């Protein structure tokens, strides 16, 4: 058990990981499943492993630094193996401090490269909309700003 616990601590020392990420990495290293369960329970108990903290950190990183929209941030957090309700609450908490409209405006300006939205042909308009939707912004907000 100590080996799985120490290995997990070492992994968590270099970066924040979710419970499912730690579990998957320990399984890859061929630790016994009972040892993995004990190590994760111990890490959760002492507060070293906290999916909510990981979700909040990821939401803030994706929203403020990488300038992603709400949908993309939620998708990223779910990819980390964090359950839906925890992911939703973390995204809501992180986006309470973020002006998503300003992020969308910046992303749109960058994609337009100084052109007016009215000057776009249908193909160029569709390309910009697809890119912004992939970045996690709602289609309604995008279309409102393109009008």
Backbone torsions as a table, in degrees:
resi	resn	phi	psi	omega
1	UNK	NA	-39.3	-177.8
2	UNK	-61.4	-36.6	-179.0
3	UNK	-63.8	-44.4	179.2
4	UNK	-65.5	-40.6	-179.8
5	UNK	-64.9	-47.5	-179.2
6	UNK	-64.8	-41.0	178.4
7	UNK	-62.6	-43.1	179.1
8	UNK	-65.2	-40.8	177.0
9	UNK	-60.9	-40.5	178.7
10	UNK	-62.7	-42.9	178.4
11	UNK	-62.8	-43.4	-177.8
12	UNK	-72.9	-19.0	177.6
13	UNK	-70.3	-26.7	-178.0
14	UNK	-91.7	-27.1	178.4
15	UNK	-166.3	158.2	176.9
16	UNK	-70.5	131.7	177.2
17	UNK	-130.9	151.1	175.6
18	UNK	-81.5	167.5	179.8
19	UNK	-60.0	-42.3	-179.5
20	UNK	-67.3	-32.9	177.0
21	UNK	-68.0	-43.2	178.7
22	UNK	-63.2	-45.2	-179.8
23	UNK	-59.6	-46.1	-179.1
24	UNK	-63.1	-39.8	-179.7
25	UNK	-69.2	-35.8	177.7
26	UNK	-70.7	-37.5	176.6
27	UNK	-63.8	-41.3	177.7
28	UNK	-60.8	-31.6	179.3
29	UNK	-85.7	7.8	172.3
30	UNK	66.0	37.5	172.4
31	UNK	-80.1	153.3	177.9
32	UNK	-65.2	140.7	-176.6
33	UNK	-61.6	-35.9	178.1
34	UNK	-65.5	-40.4	177.4
35	UNK	-64.7	-38.3	178.8
36	UNK	-64.4	-45.5	179.4
37	UNK	-61.1	-42.5	178.7
38	UNK	-64.4	-43.3	-179.4
39	UNK	-63.9	-43.4	-179.1
40	UNK	-67.4	-39.5	177.2
41	UNK	-61.9	-42.1	179.5
42	UNK	-66.0	-42.0	178.8
43	UNK	-65.1	-39.0	178.1
44	UNK	-67.0	-41.0	-178.1
45	UNK	-64.4	-41.3	-178.7
46	UNK	-87.1	3.5	174.0
47	UNK	83.7	4.4	179.8
48	UNK	-72.3	-33.4	-178.9
49	UNK	-111.8	113.5	-176.2
50	UNK	-142.6	106.7	-178.0
51	UNK	-63.4	-33.6	179.4
52	UNK	-64.2	-42.5	179.1
53	UNK	-64.0	-41.1	178.9
54	UNK	-64.0	-42.9	-179.3
55	UNK	-64.0	-43.0	178.5
56	UNK	-63.9	-43.3	179.6
57	UNK	-62.9	-43.7	-180.0
58	UNK	-65.9	-40.5	-179.8
59	UNK	-64.5	-42.6	178.9
60	UNK	-66.1	-41.4	179.2
61	UNK	-61.9	-51.0	-176.9
62	UNK	-66.8	-38.2	-176.9
63	UNK	-78.0	-47.6	-173.5
64	UNK	-88.6	-38.8	-175.3
65	UNK	-92.5	-43.0	-178.6
66	UNK	-91.8	-4.1	175.5
67	UNK	54.7	50.7	177.8
68	UNK	-97.7	156.9	176.4
69	UNK	-82.9	172.2	-175.3
70	UNK	-57.9	-44.2	-177.2
71	UNK	-65.1	-41.7	-179.7
72	UNK	-68.2	-37.5	178.5
73	UNK	-64.7	-43.3	178.9
74	UNK	-63.0	-41.6	177.6
75	UNK	-61.5	-43.7	-179.4
76	UNK	-62.7	-42.8	-179.7
77	UNK	-66.1	-39.1	177.4
78	UNK	-66.2	-32.1	176.6
79	UNK	-65.8	-24.4	176.9
80	UNK	-74.9	-5.9	178.2
81	UNK	89.5	21.4	-178.8
82	UNK	-95.4	135.2	-175.7
83	UNK	-62.1	157.8	-172.0
84	UNK	-57.9	-47.4	-176.0
85	UNK	-67.8	-37.5	176.8
86	UNK	-65.6	-42.2	179.5
87	UNK	-63.8	-45.2	-179.4
88	UNK	-61.1	-45.2	-177.9
89	UNK	-68.1	-35.8	177.9
90	UNK	-66.0	-41.4	179.4
91	UNK	-66.2	-42.3	178.5
92	UNK	-61.9	-43.3	179.9
93	UNK	-65.7	-42.6	-179.0
94	UNK	-67.9	-39.9	-176.6
95	UNK	-80.2	-5.1	172.7
96	UNK	-67.4	-29.5	-178.9
97	UNK	-94.5	-7.6	-173.3
98	UNK	-109.2	136.4	174.5
99	UNK	-90.6	94.8	-176.1
100	UNK	-64.0	-31.2	177.9
101	UNK	-64.3	-39.9	178.9
102	UNK	-67.4	-38.4	178.0
103	UNK	-64.5	-42.4	178.0
104	UNK	-63.4	-43.2	179.0
105	UNK	-60.3	-42.7	179.0
106	UNK	-63.8	-43.2	179.9
107	UNK	-65.4	-40.0	178.9
108	UNK	-65.7	-44.0	177.9
109	UNK	-60.3	-40.7	-180.0
110	UNK	-64.8	-38.9	-179.6
111	UNK	-75.7	-31.8	-180.0
112	UNK	-74.5	-26.2	179.6
113	UNK	53.3	46.6	175.6
114	UNK	86.7	-9.3	179.0
115	UNK	-81.3	158.0	175.3
116	UNK	-84.9	144.7	179.1
117	UNK	-57.7	-28.3	-179.7
118	UNK	-70.5	-21.8	-178.2
119	UNK	-81.4	-5.8	-177.3
120	UNK	-79.0	141.2	171.0
121	UNK	-82.7	174.4	-175.6
122	UNK	-61.6	-39.2	-179.4
123	UNK	-65.7	-45.4	179.1
124	UNK	-66.1	-39.1	177.6
125	UNK	-63.5	-44.4	179.4
126	UNK	-63.6	-39.8	179.2
127	UNK	-62.2	-43.8	179.6
128	UNK	-66.1	-42.6	179.4
129	UNK	-62.8	-45.7	178.7
130	UNK	-59.4	-43.3	-179.4
131	UNK	-64.1	-41.1	-179.4
132	UNK	-72.3	-35.4	175.6
133	UNK	-65.5	-40.9	177.9
134	UNK	-65.1	-26.4	178.2
135	UNK	-79.4	-7.7	172.4
136	UNK	104.8	11.3	-180.0
137	UNK	-91.6	151.9	-178.7
138	UNK	-73.9	145.8	-178.5
139	UNK	-63.3	-35.0	179.7
140	UNK	-62.9	-45.7	-180.0
141	UNK	-64.7	-38.0	179.2
142	UNK	-65.1	-49.1	-178.1
143	UNK	-64.7	-34.7	177.1
144	UNK	-62.3	-42.0	-178.9
145	UNK	-75.7	-24.4	179.4
146	UNK	-81.1	-12.5	-178.8
147	UNK	-77.7	NA	NA
